[in-house]
Amino acid sequence: MATREGSLEAPKRHPIDWKNPDFYNETSLNQEMERVFDICHGCRRCVNLCTAFPRLFDLIDESATGELDSVDKNQLGEVVDRCYLCDMCFMTKCPYVPPHEWNIDFPHLMLRAKAVKYKNKGAGFRDQLLSNTDLMGKLATIPVVVQTVNTINTTPATRKLMDSMLGIHADRKLPEYAANKFRSSAQPNDTFAVINGARTPGKIAIYATCYINYNEPGIGHDLLKILEHNEIPTCLVEKEACCGMPKLELGDLETVEKLKNKNIPHLLKLAQEGYAILSPVPSCTLMYKQELPLMFPDDESVQAVAAAMFDPFEYLSLRNQDNLLKTDFKKSLGTVAYHIPCHQRVQNIGKKTRDILQLIPNTNINVVERCSGHDGTWGVKSEHFADSMKIGRPVFKQMAASNPDYISSDCAIAARHIEQGIGESKAQKLHPLTLLWMAYGINTDHIDHQPAADPDPPIINISQPNEELMTPMTRDSLLTLEAYAKIRKDFRAQVMAHKKNRKIFLGENITLIFEDALTIRYQVQEMLHVERIFQEEEIIHELETYTPLIPSGSNWKATMMIEYPDPNIRAAKLTTMVGIEDKVWVKIAGFAPVYAIADEDLERETSEKTSSVHFLRFELTSKMIESLHQGAVLSMGVDHPAYHASTDIVDASTRTSLLNDLSIT
């Protein structure tokens, strides 16, 4: 009997047999890769999905025979590295997936190859770092560290170092870290009566995810407000760790199991108590719905959690079918270009986000259903950045084609990638949950909910008189979040240009960033914007935290950063630099050096090592200030046994900017 061409049956996923010793047998793996690659070579339907398939076909076409048998087997690893496990070939293109007799599951074959590589060779520092999202988030959101991390991630010089030393592409727009984590600031409301629907449990537990907890807590707060508006009792998962998806993509399956063992007991308890568990990141939802059940098919706890796990819009759509979703929308959204991320498509739930957003009156949703090309950490890496932008190019064009008021994706990382790919645009990037929250009109004074075509508000002018720059920030002087959202992009560009003239490099490894009223105002406005802070007491707290960093007219205040790209070298150097913050000086010609008064808010070093970040104050006399205004030479340096460096003459543009901080009495 002839082999049938393709299959009319739904794709079926087999369990991942990763506990079987043969799973890691390289001979067996290579034989299976050659079998599958040869079938792919004869079909080629997936050529336009990603760069894994084009690379495979190029290797074959450029070989001596034009067939797989003459391809150097060592080069097949290039195909594996280009696969980022989006599952689109399995779900949408391949005609030979199970239950077809050829049994092709390309993504899980690539997962096996990654697992074998990891087991035999491990992973480099960069890949271990990027896949450890929980640890990165905990370290980066330490109050002293968070602003420095965000500054480093947007500074061209340090980004070039990260590119050359770590392999994180200098042009990739990275997510900011939030000072106030979602789990520590969330206020879920569990006071409502439980009303179960035919399709939906009537109470919810939120699995926050690393990204929402550390990077964009505002998305989580928006979800809480939506659930509260719909009077659904809600709680947070008592304890949570990373879902394990970054480790899965790395091939580190043993760590995936360890993370599973941390998370499942807490999630199982909620599932058994009748909660729907919502995860606002599609990759994390997919991990619990599909990947863990396939890795642990006999674990009843994993299967029970999978049954209780929902995508937020999947839940809201089912709630609507149960006639239990409020549709009392107060605001239209205009035109929304909406991207469906791959890891949501793989869940086979349909276009639920679109369905809910289409309920909003006078709102046009243009759907783009194609891979954006970023996929977690893959598009961050130097060797894949260009490919990620190439893969995303059709998405960028389709998203921009409708001249939208908003661009949106359930995957916040994909949305940032799309925003970067589109470039200059009137459209504002907002998560679908934020759009829904805006449409409900719930406490939206702090969000720009007007279409971006509205006239632009005036941009803050950074070329202000000296007195105005040094005017202390007050509650009344801050922009509302709605007003700030309208000017944010241009204001940020102005502040970044302003900060270029306020940096002093002392050798290759120490940078001083001099703060002023404008840079601190920017930090406060960003904090309010990113974390959706609009309650009065929280705004006052931010003002009280940051106002002391503004120079008072008789001093300079600076953030000192000790920068060694290699973390091992940095750790070793910091042990030799204890006390270095007290050895930084500024000197006005004709006067003795003025040494920094360091870390007045808290101690940042121990007897064994110093911190990589310090806050410095240089207090000047009135005669020094007068002499500077009369043209005296300004120099700066650091004099420590482990590190000597100086700038003998501060350049004119930086000097002019710093003089604006000083008042002549």
Secondary structure in CASP SS format (residue, H / E / C, confidence):
PFRMAT SS
TARGET T0000
AUTHOR 0000-0000-0000
METHOD secondary structure of the structure
MODEL  1
M C 1.00
A C 1.00
T C 1.00
R C 1.00
E C 1.00
G C 1.00
S C 1.00
L C 1.00
E C 1.00
A C 1.00
P C 1.00
K C 1.00
R C 1.00
H C 1.00
P C 1.00
I C 1.00
D C 1.00
W C 1.00
K C 1.00
N C 1.00
P H 1.00
D H 1.00
F H 1.00
Y H 1.00
N C 1.00
E H 1.00
T H 1.00
S H 1.00
L H 1.00
N H 1.00
Q H 1.00
E H 1.00
M H 1.00
E H 1.00
R H 1.00
V H 1.00
F H 1.00
D H 1.00
I H 1.00
C H 1.00
H H 1.00
G H 1.00
C H 1.00
R C 1.00
R C 1.00
C C 1.00
V C 1.00
N C 1.00
L C 1.00
C C 1.00
T C 1.00
A H 1.00
F H 1.00
P H 1.00
R H 1.00
L H 1.00
F H 1.00
D H 1.00
L H 1.00
I H 1.00
D H 1.00
E C 1.00
S C 1.00
A C 1.00
T C 1.00
G C 1.00
E C 1.00
L H 1.00
D H 1.00
S H 1.00
V C 1.00
D C 1.00
K H 1.00
N H 1.00
Q H 1.00
L H 1.00
G H 1.00
E H 1.00
V H 1.00
V H 1.00
D H 1.00
R H 1.00
C C 1.00
Y C 1.00
L C 1.00
C C 1.00
D C 1.00
M H 1.00
C H 1.00
F H 1.00
M H 1.00
T H 1.00
K H 1.00
C C 1.00
P C 1.00
Y C 1.00
V C 1.00
P C 1.00
P C 1.00
H C 1.00
E C 1.00
W C 1.00
N C 1.00
I C 1.00
D C 1.00
F H 1.00
P H 1.00
H H 1.00
L H 1.00
M H 1.00
L H 1.00
R H 1.00
A H 1.00
K H 1.00
A H 1.00
V H 1.00
K H 1.00
Y H 1.00
K H 1.00
N H 1.00
K H 1.00
G C 1.00
A C 1.00
G C 1.00
F H 1.00
R H 1.00
D H 1.00
Q H 1.00
L H 1.00
L H 1.00
S H 1.00
N C 1.00
T H 1.00
D H 1.00
L H 1.00
M H 1.00
G H 1.00
K H 1.00
L H 1.00
A H 1.00
T C 1.00
I C 1.00
P H 1.00
V H 1.00
V H 1.00
V H 1.00
Q H 1.00
T H 1.00
V H 1.00
N H 1.00
T H 1.00
I H 1.00
N C 1.00
T C 1.00
T C 1.00
P H 1.00
A H 1.00
T H 1.00
R H 1.00
K H 1.00
L H 1.00
M H 1.00
D H 1.00
S H 1.00
M H 1.00
L H 1.00
G C 1.00
I E 1.00
H C 1.00
A C 1.00
D C 1.00
R C 1.00
K C 1.00
L C 1.00
P C 1.00
E C 1.00
Y C 1.00
A C 1.00
A C 1.00
N C 1.00
K C 1.00
F H 1.00
R H 1.00
S H 1.00
S H 1.00
A C 1.00
Q C 1.00
P C 1.00
N C 1.00
D C 1.00
T C 1.00
F C 1.00
A C 1.00
V C 1.00
I C 1.00
N C 1.00
G C 1.00
A C 1.00
R C 1.00
T C 1.00
P C 1.00
G C 1.00
K C 1.00
I E 1.00
A E 1.00
I E 1.00
Y C 1.00
A C 1.00
T C 1.00
C H 1.00
Y H 1.00
I H 1.00
N H 1.00
Y H 1.00
N C 1.00
E C 1.00
P H 1.00
G H 1.00
I H 1.00
G H 1.00
H H 1.00
D H 1.00
L H 1.00
L H 1.00
K H 1.00
I H 1.00
L H 1.00
E H 1.00
H H 1.00
N C 1.00
E C 1.00
I C 1.00
P C 1.00
T E 1.00
C E 1.00
L E 1.00
V C 1.00
E C 1.00
K C 1.00
E C 1.00
A C 1.00
C C 1.00
C C 1.00
G C 1.00
M H 1.00
P H 1.00
K H 1.00
L H 1.00
E H 1.00
L H 1.00
G C 1.00
D C 1.00
L H 1.00
E H 1.00
T H 1.00
V H 1.00
E H 1.00
K H 1.00
L H 1.00
K H 1.00
N H 1.00
K H 1.00
N H 1.00
I H 1.00
P H 1.00
H H 1.00
L H 1.00
L H 1.00
K H 1.00
L H 1.00
A H 1.00
Q H 1.00
E C 1.00
G C 1.00
Y C 1.00
A E 1.00
I E 1.00
L E 1.00
S C 1.00
P C 1.00
V C 1.00
P H 1.00
S H 1.00
C H 1.00
T H 1.00
L H 1.00
M H 1.00
Y H 1.00
K H 1.00
Q H 1.00
E H 1.00
L H 1.00
P H 1.00
L H 1.00
M H 1.00
F C 1.00
P C 1.00
D C 1.00
D C 1.00
E H 1.00
S H 1.00
V H 1.00
Q H 1.00
A H 1.00
V H 1.00
A H 1.00
A H 1.00
A H 1.00
M E 1.00
F E 1.00
D C 1.00
P H 1.00
F H 1.00
E H 1.00
Y H 1.00
L H 1.00
S H 1.00
L H 1.00
R H 1.00
N H 1.00
Q H 1.00
D C 1.00
N C 1.00
L C 1.00
L C 1.00
K C 1.00
T C 1.00
D C 1.00
F C 1.00
K C 1.00
K C 1.00
S C 1.00
L C 1.00
G E 1.00
T E 1.00
V E 1.00
A E 1.00
Y E 1.00
H E 1.00
I C 1.00
P C 1.00
C H 1.00
H H 1.00
Q H 1.00
R H 1.00
V C 1.00
Q C 1.00
N C 1.00
I C 1.00
G C 1.00
K C 1.00
K H 1.00
T H 1.00
R H 1.00
D H 1.00
I H 1.00
L H 1.00
Q C 1.00
L C 1.00
I C 1.00
P C 1.00
N C 1.00
T E 1.00
N E 1.00
I E 1.00
N E 1.00
V E 1.00
V E 1.00
E C 1.00
R C 1.00
C C 1.00
S C 1.00
G C 1.00
H C 1.00
D C 1.00
G C 1.00
T C 1.00
W H 1.00
G H 1.00
V H 1.00
K E 1.00
S C 1.00
E C 1.00
H C 1.00
F H 1.00
A H 1.00
D H 1.00
S H 1.00
M H 1.00
K H 1.00
I H 1.00
G H 1.00
R H 1.00
P H 1.00
V H 1.00
F H 1.00
K H 1.00
Q H 1.00
M H 1.00
A H 1.00
A H 1.00
S C 1.00
N C 1.00
P C 1.00
D C 1.00
Y E 1.00
I E 1.00
S E 1.00
S E 1.00
D C 1.00
C C 1.00
A H 1.00
I H 1.00
A H 1.00
A H 1.00
R H 1.00
H H 1.00
I H 1.00
E H 1.00
Q H 1.00
G H 1.00
I H 1.00
G C 1.00
E C 1.00
S C 1.00
K C 1.00
A C 1.00
Q E 1.00
K E 1.00
L C 1.00
H C 1.00
P H 1.00
L H 1.00
T H 1.00
L H 1.00
L H 1.00
W H 1.00
M H 1.00
A H 1.00
Y H 1.00
G C 1.00
I C 1.00
N C 1.00
T H 1.00
D H 1.00
H H 1.00
I C 1.00
D C 1.00
H C 1.00
Q C 1.00
P C 1.00
A C 1.00
A C 1.00
D C 1.00
P C 1.00
D C 1.00
P C 1.00
P C 1.00
I C 1.00
I C 1.00
N C 1.00
I C 1.00
S C 1.00
Q C 1.00
P C 1.00
N H 1.00
E H 1.00
E H 1.00
L H 1.00
M C 1.00
T C 1.00
P C 1.00
M C 1.00
T C 1.00
R H 1.00
D H 1.00
S H 1.00
L C 1.00
L C 1.00
T C 1.00
L H 1.00
E H 1.00
A H 1.00
Y H 1.00
A H 1.00
K H 1.00
I H 1.00
R H 1.00
K H 1.00
D H 1.00
F H 1.00
R H 1.00
A H 1.00
Q H 1.00
V H 1.00
M H 1.00
A H 1.00
H H 1.00
K H 1.00
K H 1.00
N C 1.00
R C 1.00
K E 1.00
I E 1.00
F E 1.00
L E 1.00
G C 1.00
E C 1.00
N C 1.00
I E 1.00
T E 1.00
L E 1.00
I E 1.00
F E 1.00
E E 1.00
D C 1.00
A H 1.00
L H 1.00
T H 1.00
I H 1.00
R H 1.00
Y H 1.00
Q H 1.00
V H 1.00
Q H 1.00
E H 1.00
M H 1.00
L H 1.00
H H 1.00
V H 1.00
E C 1.00
R C 1.00
I C 1.00
F C 1.00
Q C 1.00
E H 1.00
E H 1.00
E H 1.00
I H 1.00
I H 1.00
H H 1.00
E H 1.00
L H 1.00
E H 1.00
T H 1.00
Y H 1.00
T H 1.00
P H 1.00
L H 1.00
I C 1.00
P C 1.00
S C 1.00
G C 1.00
S C 1.00
N E 1.00
W E 1.00
K E 1.00
A E 1.00
T E 1.00
M E 1.00
M E 1.00
I E 1.00
E C 1.00
Y C 1.00
P C 1.00
D C 1.00
P H 1.00
N H 1.00
I H 1.00
R H 1.00
A H 1.00
A H 1.00
K H 1.00
L H 1.00
T H 1.00
T H 1.00
M C 1.00
V C 1.00
G C 1.00
I H 1.00
E H 1.00
D H 1.00
K H 1.00
V E 1.00
W E 1.00
V E 1.00
K E 1.00
I E 1.00
A C 1.00
G C 1.00
F C 1.00
A C 1.00
P C 1.00
V E 1.00
Y E 1.00
A C 1.00
I E 1.00
A E 1.00
D C 1.00
E C 1.00
D C 1.00
L C 1.00
E C 1.00
R C 1.00
E C 1.00
T C 1.00
S C 1.00
E C 1.00
K C 1.00
T C 1.00
S C 1.00
S C 1.00
V E 1.00
H E 1.00
F E 1.00
L E 1.00
R E 1.00
F E 1.00
E E 1.00
L C 1.00
T C 1.00
S H 1.00
K H 1.00
M H 1.00
I H 1.00
E H 1.00
S H 1.00
L H 1.00
H H 1.00
Q C 1.00
G C 1.00
A C 1.00
V C 1.00
L E 1.00
S E 1.00
M E 1.00
G E 1.00
V E 1.00
D E 1.00
H E 1.00
P C 1.00
A C 1.00
Y E 1.00
H E 1.00
A E 1.00
S E 1.00
T E 1.00
D C 1.00
I C 1.00
V C 1.00
D C 1.00
A H 1.00
S H 1.00
T H 1.00
R H 1.00
T H 1.00
S H 1.00
L H 1.00
L H 1.00
N C 1.00
D C 1.00
L C 1.00
S C 1.00
I C 1.00
T C 1.00
END
